[in-house]
Amino acid sequence: MRGTDKDKNAAAPEAVQVHAGKASGTIWTKAFIAIFMVALFQTMGQFIAHTLVPKYADSLGASASLIGLISGLYAGTALAFRPITSPTYDMFNKKNILAIALSVTTLSFVVFFLSNNITWIMIGRALQGLGIGVAGPMGLSIVASALPRESYSKGVSLYTVTQAFGQAIGPSIGLELSQKIGYQKTFLCSAALMFVAVILTRFCADTPVSGDKQYRVGFKNVFSKDAIPGALVMLFACMPYASISAMMTIYGGHLGIEKIGLYFTFYAIGLLVFKPLLGGFADKYGFAKVMVGAMVVYAAAFIIFGFARTLPPLLIGALVAAAGYGVLHPTLQALCMRTALPEQTGVAANTLYFFQDIGLFVGPYLSGMAIDMFKAAGDGPADAYAKSFMLMVVPLAISAVLTILLRNVIKRNIKR
């Protein structure tokens, strides 16, 4: 057993040498910097869409439940195509697959630019889901090959800082541009941004390719059974996150808050502070304790959102949410990727994103349905949105219980 573990662990430094050009203990290799920059441009465009698409749909008269459906549609599309796309992830050079996926995402913004009704918005959102659905696991898999074993959790945490940068810059730029040049021209600018990300993939390092070149759609080619326990926890943890992306800007509008874009800026600042500061806690104190604690903190943010009626409490809630989700999300990502050997990271990443997509699809839709129900019961728009945020404590409680129940299984499945 010890000999097997030694052989498995030896594979990780070899992968670093292949991808980063030099095996070392440092995180900031050429390979890591390249994929970091690709992810930064990708997330900027992604969060512009997450912020503006619901508002654009609302301006066209969509109901809250339909807005929730549109917001989560990208995740639903990604979910539907994963069994078809995932068998190719370890068959080809991942940077080429990433370039194709980002090209599809670029096309989705062109569709948003040309759209003038809900149907075209949904088509664009579906294309975006297909592109992001493939790009997400490809980026994470490329990162997994570029990191030394002893800094794995910290490296993944730093990589996900791109999400913080994207969320800090994207929504604010998108909201500002949409007020000056309109929604559609803003989407065209986003298409240009995504095209830059496509170009940057050329500078990413090559990745290992599986020896099996035969395309098969089967459980082993789509799912990694060792990654499923952690991915299941991710499913429920992502539902509240998705509800914020879909509903926060509209909630701010009902409260009469003009500068609601500051919420995303403060949230991103919180991620930039808490992710590097707390990113290594799971390695030091154990993932179960850290994750449950992060879930409690994250749940507190939604209680704050429910009672907030002005901007300052929402900004405080943004920092609290960043502290909770900023620890929870990268810890789960690192756990799932550590269940796979270097040549199998594509399937492990796909497993994680498959379950994550379920949460991202279901979360906004359920939140939108709850809002419509509260409105039908006589609540005003602001109160309906507030109550829907407080309901998001429920999936976080389920996540915490699953973490406690599955912690030993997750520990046994870790290979590196």
C-alpha positions in Angstrom: 0.0 0.0 0.0 2.8 2.4 0.9 4.6 1.6 -2.3 1.4 2.4 -4.3 1.0 5.7 -2.6 4.7 6.5 -3.3 4.2 5.8 -7.0 1.1 7.9 -7.2 2.7 10.8 -5.4 5.7 10.6 -7.7 3.4 11.3 -10.7 2.6 14.8 -9.5 6.1 16.3 -9.7 6.5 14.7 -13.1 3.4 16.4 -14.3 4.7 19.7 -13.0 7.8 19.2 -15.0 5.9 18.5 -18.2 3.5 21.4 -17.9 5.5 24.1 -16.0 8.8 23.3 -17.7 10.5 22.9 -14.3 9.6 20.9 -11.3 9.8 23.2 -8.2 7.9 24.1 -5.1 6.9 27.5 -6.4 3.3 28.2 -7.5 4.1 31.0 -9.9 5.4 29.0 -12.8 5.0 30.0 -16.5 2.2 27.5 -16.9 0.3 28.7 -13.9 0.6 32.4 -14.9 -0.7 31.6 -18.4 -3.8 29.8 -17.3 -4.3 32.4 -14.5 -4.6 35.2 -17.1 -6.9 33.2 -19.3 -9.2 32.6 -16.4 -9.1 36.3 -15.5 -10.4 37.4 -18.9 -12.9 34.5 -19.0 -14.4 35.4 -15.6 -14.6 39.1 -16.4 -16.8 38.3 -19.4 -18.7 35.7 -17.5 -19.6 38.0 -14.6 -20.6 40.8 -17.0 -23.2 38.3 -18.4 -24.3 37.0 -15.0 -25.0 40.6 -13.9 -26.5 42.1 -17.1 -28.5 39.2 -18.5 -31.1 39.1 -15.6 -31.4 42.9 -15.8 -31.8 42.8 -19.5 -34.5 40.1 -19.3 -36.2 42.1 -16.5 -36.3 45.2 -18.7 -38.0 43.1 -21.4 -40.8 42.2 -18.9 -39.7 38.7 -17.8 -41.1 37.3 -14.5 -38.9 36.5 -11.5 -39.2 32.7 -12.1 -38.3 33.2 -15.8 -35.4 35.4 -14.9 -34.2 32.6 -12.6 -34.6 30.1 -15.4 -32.6 32.3 -17.8 -29.9 32.9 -15.2 -29.5 29.2 -14.5 -29.9 28.1 -18.1 -26.2 28.3 -18.8 -25.6 25.7 -16.1 -28.4 23.5 -17.3 -26.9 23.5 -20.8 -23.5 22.7 -19.5 -25.1 19.9 -17.4 -26.9 18.4 -20.4 -23.7 18.3 -22.6 -21.2 17.0 -20.1 -21.9 13.3 -20.8 -21.1 14.1 -24.5 -18.1 16.4 -24.1 -16.4 14.9 -21.0 -15.0 11.7 -22.7 -12.8 14.0 -24.8 -11.3 15.9 -21.9 -8.3 13.5 -21.4 -8.1 12.4 -25.0 -6.8 15.7 -26.4 -4.5 18.6 -25.4 -6.6 20.5 -22.9 -5.5 24.0 -24.0 -7.0 23.3 -27.5 -10.3 22.2 -26.0 -10.2 25.3 -23.8 -9.7 27.5 -26.9 -12.7 26.0 -28.6 -14.9 26.4 -25.5 -14.0 30.0 -25.1 -14.7 30.6 -28.8 -18.3 29.3 -28.2 -18.6 31.6 -25.2 -17.5 34.5 -27.5 -20.3 33.6 -29.9 -22.8 33.7 -27.1 -22.0 37.3 -26.4 -22.5 38.1 -30.1 -26.0 36.5 -29.9 -26.7 38.7 -26.8 -25.6 41.7 -28.9 -28.1 40.8 -31.7 -30.9 39.8 -29.4 -34.1 41.9 -28.8 -36.4 39.3 -27.1 -36.4 36.6 -24.5 -36.0 33.8 -27.0 -32.7 35.1 -28.3 -31.5 35.8 -24.8 -32.1 32.1 -23.9 -30.3 30.9 -27.0 -27.3 33.1 -26.1 -27.4 31.8 -22.5 -27.5 28.2 -23.7 -24.4 28.8 -25.9 -22.7 30.5 -23.0 -23.4 27.4 -20.8 -21.9 25.1 -23.4 -18.7 27.2 -23.6 -18.3 27.8 -19.9 -19.3 24.2 -19.1 -16.3 22.9 -21.0 -13.9 25.8 -20.2 -14.4 25.4 -16.4 -13.1 21.9 -16.0 -10.4 22.4 -18.6 -8.9 25.4 -16.8 -9.0 23.6 -13.4 -7.4 20.5 -15.0 -4.6 22.5 -16.5 -4.0 24.2 -13.2 -3.9 20.8 -11.4 -0.9 19.8 -13.6 1.0 23.0 -12.9 1.0 22.9 -9.1 3.4 21.2 -6.7 1.8 18.7 -4.4 2.8 20.5 -1.2 1.0 23.7 -2.3 -2.0 22.2 -4.0 -4.8 23.8 -1.9 -3.1 27.1 -1.8 -2.4 27.1 -5.5 -6.0 26.3 -6.4 -7.2 29.0 -4.0 -4.9 31.5 -5.7 -6.2 30.4 -9.1 -9.8 31.0 -8.0 -8.7 34.6 -7.1 -9.3 35.2 -10.8 -13.0 34.9 -10.0 -12.6 37.7 -7.4 -10.9 39.9 -10.0 -13.5 39.1 -12.6 -16.3 39.7 -10.1 -14.7 43.0 -8.9 -14.3 44.4 -12.4 -16.9 42.7 -14.6 -20.2 43.7 -12.9 -19.1 47.3 -12.3 -17.8 47.7 -15.8 -20.9 46.0 -17.3 -23.4 48.1 -15.3 -21.5 51.3 -16.1 -21.3 50.6 -19.8 -24.9 49.4 -20.1 -26.0 52.8 -18.7 -23.8 54.7 -21.2 -24.0 52.6 -24.4 -26.8 50.1 -23.7 -27.0 46.4 -23.0 -26.3 45.2 -26.5 -23.2 47.2 -27.2 -21.9 46.2 -23.8 -22.3 42.5 -24.8 -20.3 43.2 -27.9 -17.5 44.6 -25.8 -17.7 41.4 -23.7 -17.3 39.4 -26.9 -14.1 41.2 -27.6 -12.9 40.4 -24.1 -13.6 36.7 -24.5 -11.8 36.7 -27.8 -8.7 37.9 -26.0 -9.0 34.9 -23.7 -9.1 32.6 -26.7 -5.8 34.1 -28.0 -4.2 33.7 -24.5 -4.8 30.0 -24.5 -2.0 29.7 -27.1 0.4 30.6 -24.3 -0.8 27.8 -21.9 1.4 24.8 -21.5 0.5 21.5 -23.1 -1.0 18.8 -20.9 -0.8 15.0 -20.6 -3.0 13.0 -22.9 -4.6 9.7 -22.0 -3.3 6.7 -24.0 -6.9 5.7 -24.7 -8.0 7.6 -27.8 -11.3 5.8 -28.3 -14.4 7.9 -27.7 -16.8 6.3 -25.2 -19.8 7.7 -23.4 -19.9 5.8 -20.2 -19.8 6.3 -16.5 -16.0 6.1 -16.2 -15.5 8.6 -19.0 -17.9 11.1 -17.5 -17.6 10.6 -13.7 -14.9 9.9 -11.2 -16.6 8.0 -8.4 -13.9 9.1 -5.9 -14.7 12.8 -6.7 -18.5 12.4 -6.3 -18.7 12.8 -2.5 -17.0 16.2 -2.6 -18.9 17.2 -5.7 -22.2 16.4 -4.0 -21.4 18.8 -1.2 -20.6 21.4 -3.9 -24.0 21.0 -5.4 -25.8 22.4 -2.4 -23.1 25.0 -1.7 -23.5 26.5 -5.2 -27.3 27.0 -5.0 -27.1 30.1 -2.7 -24.2 31.5 -4.7 -26.2 31.3 -8.0 -29.2 33.1 -6.4 -27.0 36.1 -5.6 -25.7 36.3 -9.2 -29.2 36.2 -10.5 -31.1 38.4 -8.1 -28.9 40.9 -6.3 -28.9 43.6 -8.9 -32.7 43.4 -9.2 -33.0 43.4 -5.4 -31.0 46.5 -5.2 -33.2 48.1 -7.8 -36.3 47.4 -5.8 -34.6 48.9 -2.7 -33.8 52.0 -4.7 -30.0 51.5 -4.4 -28.3 53.1 -7.4 -24.8 51.8 -6.6 -25.7 48.1 -6.2 -22.6 47.3 -8.3 -20.6 48.1 -5.2 -21.9 44.9 -3.7 -19.8 42.9 -6.2 -16.8 45.1 -5.7 -16.8 44.6 -2.0 -17.5 40.9 -2.4 -14.5 40.7 -4.8 -12.3 42.7 -2.4 -13.3 40.2 0.4 -12.3 37.3 -1.8 -8.9 38.9 -2.6 -8.3 39.3 1.1 -9.7 36.0 2.5 -8.7 33.5 -0.2 -4.9 34.0 0.1 -5.2 34.5 3.9 -7.4 31.5 4.6 -6.6 29.3 1.5 -4.2 27.0 3.4 -6.5 26.4 6.4 -7.8 23.2 5.0 -4.2 21.8 4.7 -3.4 22.9 8.3 -6.6 22.2 10.2 -8.4 19.6 8.1 -11.0 20.1 5.4 -14.1 19.1 7.4 -13.7 21.7 10.2 -12.8 24.4 7.8 -15.7 23.7 5.4 -18.4 23.5 8.1 -17.2 26.7 9.6 -17.2 28.4 6.2 -20.8 27.3 5.6 -21.9 28.8 8.9 -20.2 32.1 8.0 -21.7 32.0 4.5 -25.2 31.3 5.8 -24.9 34.4 8.1 -24.5 36.5 5.0 -27.9 35.5 3.6 -29.5 36.4 6.9 -27.9 39.8 6.6 -29.2 40.1 3.0 -32.7 39.3 4.2 -32.8 42.1 6.7 -30.9 44.7 4.7 -32.8 47.6 3.2 -29.9 50.0 2.5 -26.5 49.7 0.9 -24.2 49.5 4.0 -25.7 46.2 5.3 -25.4 44.7 1.9 -21.8 45.6 1.7 -21.2 44.1 5.1 -23.0 41.0 3.9 -20.8 40.9 0.8 -17.6 40.7 3.0 -19.2 38.0 5.1 -20.2 36.0 2.0 -16.7 36.4 0.7 -15.2 35.0 3.9 -17.5 32.0 3.7 -17.6 31.1 0.1 -14.1 32.2 -0.5 -12.9 29.4 1.7 -15.5 26.8 0.9 -15.3 26.8 -2.9 -11.5 26.4 -3.5 -11.4 23.8 -0.7 -14.0 21.7 -2.4 -12.2 22.1 -5.7 -8.9 21.1 -4.3 -10.4 18.0 -2.6 -12.1 16.8 -5.8 -9.0 17.2 -7.9 -6.8 15.5 -5.3 -8.9 12.3 -5.8 -7.5 11.9 -9.4 -4.1 11.0 -10.8 -2.5 13.6 -13.2 -3.7 11.9 -16.4 -7.3 11.6 -15.0 -7.9 15.2 -13.9 -10.2 15.9 -16.8 -12.9 13.4 -15.6 -12.4 14.5 -12.0 -12.9 18.2 -12.9 -15.9 17.2 -15.0 -17.5 15.4 -12.1 -17.1 18.5 -9.9 -18.6 20.8 -12.5 -21.4 18.4 -13.3 -22.7 18.6 -9.7 -21.9 22.3 -9.5 -24.0 22.9 -12.6 -27.0 21.3 -11.0 -26.7 23.7 -8.1 -26.2 26.7 -10.4 -29.2 25.7 -12.5 -31.6 24.8 -9.7 -30.6 27.7 -7.3 -31.8 30.7 -9.3 -34.9 28.9 -10.6 -36.0 27.9 -7.0 -35.2 31.4 -5.8 -37.3 32.9 -8.6 -40.2 30.6 -7.9 -40.0 31.6 -4.2 -40.1 35.3 -5.1 -43.1 34.8 -7.3 -44.9 32.8 -4.5 -44.1 35.5 -2.0 -45.4 38.2 -4.3 -48.6 36.2 -4.9 -49.0 36.0 -1.1 -49.1 39.8 -0.9 -45.4 40.7 -0.3 -43.9 43.6 -2.0 -41.0 43.0 -4.5 -38.3 43.9 -2.0 -39.7 41.8 0.8 -40.1 38.8 -1.6 -36.5 39.0 -2.7 -35.4 39.4 0.9 -37.2 36.2 2.0 -35.9 34.3 -0.9 -32.3 35.1 0.2 -33.0 33.9 3.7 -34.3 30.6 2.3 -30.8 29.9 0.9 -29.7 28.9 4.4 -31.5 25.6 3.9 -29.1 24.2 1.1 -26.1 25.4 3.1 -27.4 23.4 6.1 -27.7 20.3 3.9 -24.1 20.9 2.7 -22.8 21.0 6.2 -24.6 17.8 7.1 -23.2 16.0 4.0 -19.7 17.2 4.9 -19.9 15.7 8.3 -21.4 12.4 7.0 -19.0 12.0 4.1 -15.7 13.3 5.6 -14.2 9.8 6.1 -15.1 8.7 2.6 -13.6 11.9 1.1 -10.3 11.3 3.1 -10.0 7.7 1.8 -10.4 8.9 -1.8 -7.6 11.4 -1.7 -4.6 10.1 -3.9 -2.2 13.1 -3.8 
